[in-house]
Amino acid sequence: MYKIKNKKYYKCDNCFSVMLDPLDYLSQEEEKERYKNHNNDVNDPRYQKFVSPIVEKVRDHYDTNHLGLDYGAGTGPVITSLLEKEGYALRLYDPFFHLYPKKLSIKYDYIICSEVIEHFHHPYEEFKSLAEMLKPKGSIFCLTSLYNEEIDFETWYYKNDDTHVFFYHKKALEWIRNKFDFSDFFIDGKLIKLTK
């Protein structure tokens, strides 16, 4: 267990991930206000470069005939904006800013979770839902900072965002792959790809 600035974090003995104590989660109202302060300008070249690994992977594996979901799109869905300019078709979903539950009953060729999975309060349920929304051979593309044993968690910048509640170790992603029957699993820096 870590105790940092009156918050408690627990490390899982099985998957080695670290999670914030649910008692220290922000309220929904606080969380939404925090997201409103994110500088997610779709026209910002730096932000476009930051999300470019996902954009490039979508281009590599899918074309304009495939349907994608930008899950947790937030206030500035830059990936959707960039891909739509090239003729790609994507839907937006976000529990705070694009709350359209019917979009979660559609099957998708690919799902984008850019800086999203670290906000999951219930990762098992979230990944189960995402896996069920994929068509055969569909992929989930995630962008997040992974935790590993070389990181000094107490000084790690990534935990300082109050909305970040779950910090994935590679072993957690391997467990997710096996549990939800993904056939392919790929990590490159912050980019994670899981394919049915």
C-alpha positions in Angstrom: 0.0 0.0 0.0 1.1 3.6 -0.7 -0.2 6.6 1.2 0.4 9.8 -0.7 -1.2 13.2 0.2 -3.9 11.5 2.3 -4.8 9.1 -0.6 -4.4 5.3 -0.4 -3.2 3.2 -3.3 -3.2 -0.6 -3.4 -0.9 -2.9 -5.5 -2.5 -6.1 -6.7 -0.6 -9.2 -5.8 -1.8 -11.0 -8.9 -1.6 -8.5 -11.8 0.8 -6.0 -10.1 -1.3 -3.0 -11.1 -1.9 -0.2 -8.7 -5.4 1.2 -7.9 -6.6 4.1 -5.9 -8.8 3.4 -2.9 -12.4 4.0 -4.1 -13.0 6.1 -0.9 -10.6 8.6 -2.5 -12.4 8.9 -5.9 -13.6 12.3 -6.9 -17.4 12.8 -7.0 -19.0 12.7 -10.5 -19.4 16.4 -10.4 -15.7 16.9 -9.5 -14.6 14.5 -12.1 -16.6 16.3 -14.8 -15.2 19.7 -13.9 -11.7 18.3 -14.0 -12.3 17.0 -17.5 -13.6 20.3 -18.6 -10.2 21.8 -17.8 -8.3 19.3 -20.0 -6.7 21.1 -22.9 -8.0 18.8 -25.7 -8.1 21.2 -28.6 -8.6 19.2 -31.8 -6.6 21.8 -33.7 -3.6 21.7 -31.4 -0.6 20.1 -33.3 1.0 18.9 -30.1 -2.2 17.0 -29.1 -2.5 15.6 -32.6 1.1 14.3 -32.4 0.4 12.8 -29.0 -2.5 10.7 -30.3 -0.8 9.9 -33.6 0.2 6.3 -32.6 -3.5 5.4 -32.5 -4.4 7.3 -35.7 -1.6 5.5 -37.5 -2.6 2.1 -36.2 -6.2 2.6 -37.3 -5.0 3.6 -40.8 -2.8 0.5 -40.9 -5.5 -2.0 -40.0 -8.8 -0.4 -41.1 -10.2 1.6 -43.9 -13.2 4.0 -44.5 -15.6 1.1 -44.8 -15.1 0.1 -41.2 -16.9 1.6 -38.2 -15.1 2.8 -35.1 -16.1 4.0 -31.7 -14.2 6.8 -29.8 -14.9 5.6 -26.3 -14.4 8.2 -23.6 -14.0 10.9 -26.3 -14.1 13.8 -23.9 -14.4 17.4 -24.8 -12.0 17.3 -27.7 -12.2 14.1 -29.8 -9.1 14.8 -31.8 -8.6 11.2 -33.1 -12.2 11.2 -34.5 -11.6 14.6 -36.0 -8.4 13.6 -37.7 -9.8 10.3 -39.1 -13.1 11.8 -40.2 -11.2 14.3 -42.3 -9.9 11.2 -44.2 -13.3 9.7 -44.6 -13.4 7.3 -41.7 -16.7 6.8 -39.8 -16.6 6.9 -36.0 -19.2 7.3 -33.3 -18.6 9.2 -30.0 -19.3 8.0 -26.5 -18.4 9.5 -23.2 -20.3 9.2 -19.9 -20.0 12.9 -19.3 -19.9 14.7 -22.7 -21.4 12.2 -25.3 -23.8 10.2 -23.3 -25.6 8.1 -26.0 -26.2 4.6 -24.5 -27.6 3.3 -27.8 -24.1 3.6 -29.3 -23.0 0.9 -26.9 -25.4 -1.7 -28.5 -23.7 -1.4 -31.9 -20.9 -3.7 -33.0 -17.7 -2.0 -34.1 -14.6 -2.9 -36.2 -12.4 -0.9 -33.8 -12.7 1.0 -30.5 -10.4 3.8 -29.5 -9.7 4.5 -25.8 -7.2 7.4 -25.8 -6.1 8.2 -22.2 -9.3 6.6 -21.0 -8.7 3.2 -19.3 -6.8 4.7 -16.4 -10.1 6.4 -15.4 -12.1 3.1 -15.2 -13.6 2.6 -11.8 -14.5 -1.0 -12.7 -11.9 -2.2 -15.3 -13.3 -5.7 -15.5 -16.8 -4.5 -16.4 -15.5 -1.9 -18.8 -13.3 -4.3 -20.7 -16.0 -6.9 -20.8 -18.4 -4.4 -22.4 -15.7 -3.2 -24.9 -14.9 -6.8 -25.9 -18.6 -7.5 -26.5 -19.0 -4.5 -28.8 -16.3 -5.7 -31.1 -16.9 -7.5 -34.4 -14.8 -10.6 -35.1 -11.2 -9.6 -35.7 -12.0 -6.2 -34.2 -9.5 -4.3 -32.2 -9.3 -2.0 -29.1 -6.6 0.7 -29.3 -5.6 2.2 -26.0 -3.2 4.9 -25.0 -2.1 5.1 -21.4 1.1 5.1 -19.3 1.8 1.6 -17.9 3.1 0.9 -14.5 6.1 -1.3 -13.9 8.5 -2.2 -11.1 11.1 0.3 -12.2 8.8 3.2 -11.6 8.9 4.9 -8.2 5.2 5.2 -7.7 5.3 7.8 -5.0 7.1 10.3 -7.4 5.4 9.1 -10.6 3.7 12.1 -12.5 0.9 9.9 -13.9 -0.8 9.3 -10.5 -1.0 13.1 -9.9 -4.1 13.5 -12.1 -7.0 13.1 -9.6 -9.1 11.3 -12.2 -6.5 8.6 -12.7 -7.6 5.6 -10.5 -6.1 2.5 -12.1 -2.5 2.0 -13.3 -2.1 -1.1 -15.4 0.9 -3.4 -15.3 1.6 -5.5 -18.4 0.4 -8.6 -16.4 -3.1 -7.0 -16.0 -3.3 -6.6 -19.8 -2.2 -10.2 -20.3 -5.0 -11.2 -17.9 -7.6 -9.1 -19.8 -6.4 -10.7 -23.1 -7.0 -14.2 -21.8 -10.2 -13.5 -19.9 -12.0 -11.8 -22.8 -10.5 -14.1 -25.6 -8.4 -11.6 -27.5 -6.3 -13.5 -30.0 -3.6 -10.8 -30.4 -2.0 -8.4 -27.9 0.5 -5.7 -28.7 2.3 -3.0 -26.6 4.5 -0.3 -28.0 5.3 2.4 -25.4 1.9 3.9 -24.4 0.1 2.2 -27.2 -1.8 -1.0 -26.5 -3.7 -3.1 -29.1 -6.0 -6.0 -28.3 -7.6 -7.9 -31.2 -10.4 -10.4 -31.2 
